[in-house]
Amino acid sequence: MVGPYRGLFDRPGVKAFVLAGLIGRMPMSMLGIGVILLISTLTENYATAGAVAATSNVAFAIAAPMSGRLADRFGQGRVIAPFAVVNALALAALMLLAGSGLPQWTLYASGLVVGATSLSIGSMVRARWSVIYGGSGRLHTAFAFESVADEVVFVTGPALVTVLATAVNPYAGLIVALVCMLLGCLALASQRDTQPPVQAIRSASGSPILIPGIALLSCVCLAMGAIFGSVDLITVAFADEHGAKGAAGFLLASFAGGSMVSGLWFGSRDWRIPLRTRFVRALGLFVVGLVPIMFIGSPWIMAGALFLAGFAISPMLITSFSLTERLVPPSLLTEGMAWISTAIGFGVAIGSWAGGALTEAYGASSAYGFSVGAAVLAVAVGIGGSGLLRLPEAPSPSQS
């Protein structure tokens, strides 16, 4: 399984941007649960916590394609640094306001700025891989590695922020997230040699989201994001209901851990099944894996169930980004990938809000029904519109 990854990082500058990207994207798994833990601890209200997290995610969803287009037009180095600095200041303001007793709208306002200035670092790193390995079978392996890197972040991030927030201080997890974001982003911005070259925008559609296949992928990823957002919040409440709130990070790490294992395996295979077929099959597997979590009452059994449910995540994300790379013109590559991330972010916002409201009204186990319903919707949309994912030309087996 390790063989295909051997030599992947030998090109000049690859190790540096991979490491910077890994550190810089740590907040994507820490911010949501960190905000939920901080605000729910201070207000004892999951609905408020979920709403603030949702506000931040909506802002990210709206702004990410714009920052992606700026990166395509002016270069990543000129865009990342100013966004990172403003994002750090906004997150610091959110933490200060959370403990100040000021009106709730101040939390929403600061959360809005945090989301609007958050960058889709994963998309920017994938764009760099596309420049290095575009047109070769190594790009599939590189995207698989990036999916695994995402899951490493989602394995370590929730557990780390939960331990820090519950055992050290409610603010500690978000402070660590802020430091990781700032260091990683500034390091990535400084690496100009591996960033995608600035190109004149050449696209009849004007924006990748107007490409039918990208629109379909975005709709599916919207539903997937709703699953991620709702599972994050509901799982925190589930652990709390069973007297094990400190185990919430471990449960979420199990979910991401299943995806990490499957990502390593998926990236090591030389697939001959078409990309769109892999995509739809992964969606179907995800629905089957999620159903049992509605009926589990033990945190330890839940950890195993979430691990198995997570197996379909990486294959879905890997194929989503691979399809995007094939469907969008090179001059809009970063923005195209940002649309996938922004759809997930928008879905996370919906899931956080719905998960919080349903948990308050019906309890955690019943609220998981929303997550399963979102998975069913993702499959229906993916299967119904799979014809839009036909690629312009048939790739060779090593490229698909």
C-alpha positions as CSV (number, residue, x, y, z in Angstrom):
1,M,0.0,0.0,0.0
2,V,3.0,2.3,0.6
3,G,4.5,1.8,-2.9
4,P,2.5,4.3,-4.9
5,Y,3.4,7.1,-2.4
6,R,7.1,6.4,-2.7
7,G,8.8,9.3,-4.5
8,L,5.7,11.5,-4.3
9,F,7.5,14.2,-2.3
10,D,10.8,14.2,-4.3
11,R,10.1,17.3,-6.4
12,P,11.7,20.5,-5.1
13,G,9.6,22.4,-2.6
14,V,6.9,19.7,-2.2
15,K,7.8,18.7,1.4
16,A,7.7,22.4,2.5
17,F,4.3,23.2,1.1
18,V,2.8,19.9,2.3
19,L,4.0,20.6,5.9
20,A,2.9,24.2,5.8
21,G,-0.5,23.2,4.4
22,L,-0.9,20.5,7.0
23,I,-0.3,23.0,9.9
24,G,-2.3,25.8,8.3
25,R,-5.4,23.7,7.9
26,M,-5.5,22.4,11.5
27,P,-8.2,25.0,12.4
28,M,-10.7,23.5,10.0
29,S,-11.2,20.6,12.4
30,M,-10.7,22.7,15.6
31,L,-12.7,25.8,15.1
32,G,-16.2,24.3,14.9
33,I,-15.9,22.1,18.0
34,G,-13.7,24.7,19.8
35,V,-16.4,27.3,19.3
36,I,-19.1,24.9,20.3
37,L,-17.3,23.8,23.5
38,L,-16.4,27.4,24.4
39,I,-19.9,28.9,24.0
40,S,-21.8,25.9,25.3
41,T,-19.6,26.0,28.4
42,L,-20.2,29.7,28.9
43,T,-23.9,29.7,28.0
44,E,-25.0,26.1,28.5
45,N,-26.9,26.4,25.2
46,Y,-26.0,24.1,22.3
47,A,-28.4,26.0,20.0
48,T,-26.5,29.2,20.4
49,A,-23.2,27.4,20.1
50,G,-24.3,25.7,16.9
51,A,-25.7,29.0,15.5
52,V,-22.4,30.9,16.0
53,A,-20.5,28.0,14.4
54,A,-23.0,28.0,11.5
55,T,-22.5,31.8,11.0
56,S,-18.8,31.3,10.7
57,N,-19.3,28.4,8.2
58,V,-21.8,30.4,6.1
59,A,-19.3,33.3,5.8
60,F,-16.5,30.9,4.8
61,A,-18.8,29.2,2.2
62,I,-19.6,32.6,0.6
63,A,-16.1,34.0,0.8
64,A,-13.9,31.0,-0.1
65,P,-14.5,31.0,-3.9
66,M,-13.7,34.7,-3.9
67,S,-10.4,34.2,-2.1
68,G,-9.8,31.3,-4.5
69,R,-10.3,33.6,-7.5
70,L,-8.0,36.2,-6.0
71,A,-5.4,33.5,-5.6
72,D,-5.8,32.5,-9.3
73,R,-5.6,36.1,-10.4
74,F,-2.8,37.5,-8.2
75,G,-1.0,34.4,-6.9
76,Q,-1.4,32.6,-3.6
77,G,1.5,34.3,-1.9
78,R,-0.1,37.8,-2.2
79,V,-3.5,36.6,-0.9
80,I,-2.8,34.2,1.9
81,A,-0.8,36.5,4.3
82,P,-3.3,39.4,4.7
83,F,-6.2,37.0,5.0
84,A,-4.4,35.0,7.7
85,V,-3.6,38.1,9.8
86,V,-7.1,39.4,9.7
87,N,-8.5,35.9,10.5
88,A,-6.2,35.7,13.6
89,L,-7.4,39.1,14.9
90,A,-11.1,38.1,14.3
91,L,-10.7,34.8,16.2
92,A,-9.0,36.6,19.1
93,A,-11.9,39.0,19.2
94,L,-14.4,36.1,19.2
95,M,-12.7,34.6,22.2
96,L,-12.6,37.9,24.1
97,L,-16.3,38.6,23.4
98,A,-17.4,35.1,24.4
99,G,-16.4,35.8,28.0
100,S,-17.3,39.4,28.2
101,G,-21.1,39.1,28.7
102,L,-21.8,41.4,25.8
103,P,-24.9,40.8,23.6
104,Q,-25.0,37.6,21.5
105,W,-24.9,39.6,18.2
106,T,-21.3,40.4,18.9
107,L,-20.5,36.7,18.8
108,Y,-22.2,36.4,15.5
109,A,-20.4,39.4,14.1
110,S,-17.0,38.2,15.1
111,G,-17.8,34.7,13.9
112,L,-18.8,36.2,10.6
113,V,-15.4,37.8,10.1
114,V,-13.6,34.6,11.2
115,G,-15.4,32.6,8.5
116,A,-15.1,35.3,5.8
117,T,-11.3,35.5,6.2
118,S,-10.7,31.7,6.5
119,L,-8.9,30.3,3.5
120,S,-9.4,27.0,1.8
121,I,-5.8,25.9,2.4
122,G,-6.6,22.3,1.2
123,S,-7.7,23.7,-2.2
124,M,-4.6,25.8,-2.5
125,V,-2.3,22.9,-1.7
126,R,-4.2,20.7,-4.2
127,A,-3.8,23.3,-6.8
128,R,0.0,23.1,-6.3
129,W,-0.1,19.4,-6.7
130,S,-2.1,19.8,-9.9
131,V,0.7,22.0,-11.3
132,I,3.3,19.5,-10.4
133,Y,1.6,16.2,-11.4
134,G,-1.3,17.4,-13.7
135,G,-2.0,14.9,-16.5
136,S,-0.2,12.0,-14.8
137,G,-1.5,9.1,-12.6
138,R,0.5,10.6,-9.7
139,L,-2.1,13.3,-9.3
140,H,-4.6,10.6,-8.0
141,T,-2.1,9.5,-5.4
142,A,-1.3,13.1,-4.5
143,F,-5.0,13.9,-4.0
144,A,-5.4,10.7,-2.0
145,F,-2.5,11.8,0.2
146,E,-4.2,15.2,0.7
147,S,-7.4,13.4,1.8
148,V,-5.4,11.4,4.3
149,A,-3.8,14.7,5.5
150,D,-7.3,16.2,5.9
151,E,-8.3,13.2,8.0
152,V,-5.1,13.3,10.1
153,V,-6.2,16.9,10.9
154,F,-9.7,15.7,11.7
155,V,-8.3,12.8,13.9
156,T,-6.0,15.0,15.9
157,G,-7.8,18.3,15.9
158,P,-11.1,17.5,17.6
159,A,-9.3,15.3,20.3
160,L,-6.7,18.1,20.9
161,V,-9.2,20.9,21.2
162,T,-11.5,18.9,23.4
163,V,-8.8,17.9,25.8
164,L,-7.5,21.5,25.9
165,A,-11.0,23.0,26.4
166,T,-12.2,20.5,29.0
167,A,-9.0,19.8,30.9
168,V,-7.0,23.1,30.6
169,N,-9.3,26.1,29.8
170,P,-12.3,26.6,27.5
171,Y,-10.2,29.1,25.4
172,A,-7.1,26.9,25.1
173,G,-8.2,24.9,22.1
174,L,-9.0,28.0,20.0
175,I,-5.7,29.6,21.0
176,V,-3.8,26.6,19.6
177,A,-6.0,26.7,16.4
178,L,-5.1,30.4,15.9
179,V,-1.4,29.8,16.3
180,C,-1.4,26.8,13.9
181,M,-3.4,28.8,11.3
182,L,-1.1,31.8,11.4
183,L,2.2,29.9,11.3
184,G,1.1,27.5,8.6
185,C,-0.5,30.1,6.3
186,L,2.4,32.5,6.5
187,A,4.8,29.6,5.8
188,L,2.7,28.6,2.7
189,A,2.5,32.2,1.5
190,S,6.3,32.5,1.6
191,Q,6.7,29.5,-0.8
192,R,6.3,31.2,-4.2
193,D,8.2,28.7,-6.4
194,T,5.5,26.0,-6.1
195,Q,2.4,28.1,-6.3
196,P,0.3,27.9,-9.5
197,P,1.4,30.4,-12.1
198,V,-0.9,33.4,-12.5
199,Q,-2.9,33.0,-15.7
200,A,-5.3,35.1,-17.6
201,I,-8.8,33.8,-16.9
202,R,-10.1,32.0,-19.9
203,S,-13.6,30.5,-19.3
204,A,-16.8,31.0,-21.3
205,S,-18.8,30.3,-18.1
206,G,-17.1,33.0,-16.1
207,S,-17.1,30.9,-12.9
208,P,-16.6,27.2,-12.3
209,I,-19.9,26.9,-10.4
210,L,-21.7,27.5,-13.8
211,I,-20.1,24.3,-15.2
212,P,-22.9,21.7,-14.8
213,G,-20.6,19.0,-13.4
214,I,-19.1,21.4,-10.8
215,A,-22.6,22.5,-9.8
216,L,-23.6,18.9,-9.3
217,L,-20.5,18.1,-7.2
218,S,-21.2,21.2,-5.1
219,C,-24.8,20.1,-4.4
220,V,-23.6,16.7,-3.3
221,C,-20.8,18.2,-1.1
222,L,-23.4,20.6,0.4
223,A,-25.3,17.5,1.7
224,M,-22.0,15.9,2.8
225,G,-21.1,19.1,4.7
226,A,-24.5,18.9,6.5
227,I,-23.5,15.5,7.6
228,F,-20.1,16.6,8.9
229,G,-21.6,19.7,10.7
230,S,-24.4,17.8,12.3
231,V,-22.3,14.8,13.4
232,D,-19.8,17.1,15.0
233,L,-22.3,18.9,17.1
234,I,-24.6,16.0,17.9
235,T,-21.6,13.8,18.9
236,V,-20.5,16.4,21.5
237,A,-24.1,16.4,22.9
238,F,-24.2,12.6,22.7
239,A,-21.0,12.3,24.8
240,D,-22.4,14.8,27.2
241,E,-25.7,13.0,27.6
242,H,-23.8,9.8,28.5
243,G,-21.6,11.5,31.0
244,A,-18.5,11.5,28.9
245,K,-18.2,14.9,27.3
246,G,-14.4,14.7,27.4
247,A,-14.7,11.7,25.0
248,A,-16.3,13.8,22.3
249,G,-13.0,14.5,20.6
250,F,-12.2,10.8,20.6
251,L,-15.5,9.9,19.0
252,L,-15.0,12.5,16.2
253,A,-11.4,11.3,15.8
254,S,-12.8,7.8,15.2
255,F,-15.0,9.1,12.4
256,A,-12.1,10.8,10.8
257,G,-9.8,7.8,11.5
258,G,-12.0,5.5,9.3
259,S,-11.7,8.0,6.5
260,M,-7.9,8.2,7.0
261,V,-7.5,4.4,6.7
262,S,-9.7,4.2,3.6
263,G,-7.9,7.1,2.0
264,L,-4.5,5.4,2.3
265,W,-5.9,2.3,0.7
266,F,-7.9,4.1,-2.0
267,G,-4.9,6.2,-3.1
268,S,-2.7,3.1,-3.3
269,R,-4.9,1.4,-5.9
270,D,-4.5,1.7,-9.7
271,W,-8.2,2.1,-10.5
272,R,-9.8,1.2,-13.7
273,I,-13.4,2.0,-12.6
274,P,-14.4,5.4,-13.9
275,L,-14.2,8.3,-11.5
276,R,-17.9,9.1,-11.5
277,T,-18.7,5.4,-10.7
278,R,-16.3,5.5,-7.8
279,F,-17.9,8.7,-6.6
280,V,-21.5,7.3,-6.6
281,R,-20.5,4.1,-4.9
282,A,-18.7,5.9,-2.1
283,L,-21.9,7.9,-1.5
284,G,-24.0,4.7,-1.2
285,L,-21.5,3.2,1.2
286,F,-21.7,6.3,3.4
287,V,-25.5,6.0,3.8
288,V,-25.2,2.3,4.8
289,G,-22.5,3.1,7.3
290,L,-24.3,6.0,9.0
291,V,-27.6,4.3,9.7
292,P,-26.5,2.4,12.9
293,I,-25.4,5.5,14.8
294,M,-29.1,6.4,15.4
295,F,-29.5,3.2,17.5
296,I,-26.4,3.2,19.7
297,G,-26.4,4.1,23.4
298,S,-22.8,3.5,24.4
299,P,-20.0,5.9,23.7
300,W,-17.5,3.1,23.1
301,I,-19.7,1.3,20.7
302,M,-20.4,4.6,19.0
303,A,-16.6,5.1,18.5
304,G,-16.5,1.8,16.5
305,A,-19.6,2.7,14.5
306,L,-18.3,6.1,13.6
307,F,-15.0,4.6,12.5
308,L,-16.7,2.3,10.1
309,A,-19.1,5.0,8.9
310,G,-16.0,7.2,8.0
311,F,-14.6,4.7,5.5
312,A,-16.5,6.2,2.6
313,I,-15.5,9.8,3.3
314,S,-12.0,9.9,1.7
315,P,-13.0,8.0,-1.5
316,M,-15.8,10.6,-2.0
317,L,-13.6,13.6,-1.4
318,I,-10.7,12.2,-3.5
319,T,-13.0,11.6,-6.5
320,S,-14.7,15.0,-6.0
321,F,-11.4,16.9,-6.3
322,S,-10.2,14.6,-9.1
323,L,-13.3,15.3,-11.1
324,T,-13.0,19.0,-10.4
325,E,-9.4,19.1,-11.6
326,R,-10.6,17.4,-14.9
327,L,-13.7,19.6,-15.4
328,V,-12.4,23.2,-14.8
329,P,-10.0,25.2,-17.0
330,P,-6.5,25.6,-15.5
331,S,-7.0,29.4,-15.1
332,L,-9.8,28.7,-12.6
333,L,-8.3,25.7,-10.8
334,T,-8.0,27.1,-7.3
335,E,-11.5,28.7,-7.5
336,G,-13.0,25.5,-8.8
337,M,-11.6,23.5,-5.9
338,A,-12.7,26.2,-3.5
339,W,-16.3,25.7,-4.7
340,I,-16.1,22.1,-3.4
341,S,-14.7,23.3,-0.1
342,T,-17.3,26.1,0.1
343,A,-20.2,23.7,-0.6
344,I,-18.9,21.5,2.3
345,G,-18.6,24.6,4.4
346,F,-22.1,25.8,3.6
347,G,-23.4,22.3,4.4
348,V,-21.5,22.3,7.7
349,A,-23.2,25.5,8.6
350,I,-26.6,24.0,7.9
351,G,-25.7,20.8,9.8
352,S,-24.4,22.7,12.8
353,W,-27.6,24.8,13.0
354,A,-30.0,21.8,12.4
355,G,-28.0,19.5,14.7
356,G,-28.1,22.0,17.5
357,A,-31.8,22.7,17.2
358,L,-32.7,19.0,16.9
359,T,-30.5,18.0,19.8
360,E,-32.1,20.6,22.0
361,A,-35.6,19.4,21.0
362,Y,-35.3,15.7,20.7
363,G,-31.9,14.5,22.1
364,A,-28.7,13.4,20.4
365,S,-29.7,10.0,19.1
366,S,-32.8,11.2,17.4
367,A,-31.0,14.2,15.9
368,Y,-28.6,11.8,14.1
369,G,-31.6,11.1,11.8
370,F,-30.8,14.4,10.2
371,S,-27.3,13.2,9.3
372,V,-28.7,10.0,7.7
373,G,-31.3,12.0,5.8
374,A,-28.6,14.3,4.4
375,A,-26.6,11.2,3.3
376,V,-29.7,9.8,1.5
377,L,-30.1,13.2,-0.3
378,A,-26.5,13.2,-1.4
379,V,-26.9,9.7,-3.0
380,A,-30.1,10.7,-4.7
381,V,-28.5,13.9,-6.2
382,G,-25.3,12.1,-7.1
383,I,-27.0,9.2,-8.9
384,G,-29.6,11.4,-10.6
385,G,-27.0,13.8,-12.0
386,S,-24.1,11.4,-12.6
387,G,-24.4,12.0,-16.3
388,L,-23.1,15.5,-15.8
389,L,-19.8,14.1,-14.5
390,R,-18.8,12.6,-17.8
391,L,-15.3,13.7,-18.5
392,P,-14.3,15.5,-21.8
393,E,-12.1,12.6,-22.8
394,A,-11.5,9.1,-21.5
395,P,-8.5,8.9,-19.2
396,S,-6.0,6.1,-19.3
397,P,-6.2,3.7,-16.4
398,S,-3.3,5.3,-14.6
399,Q,-5.0,8.7,-14.7
400,S,-8.5,7.7,-13.6
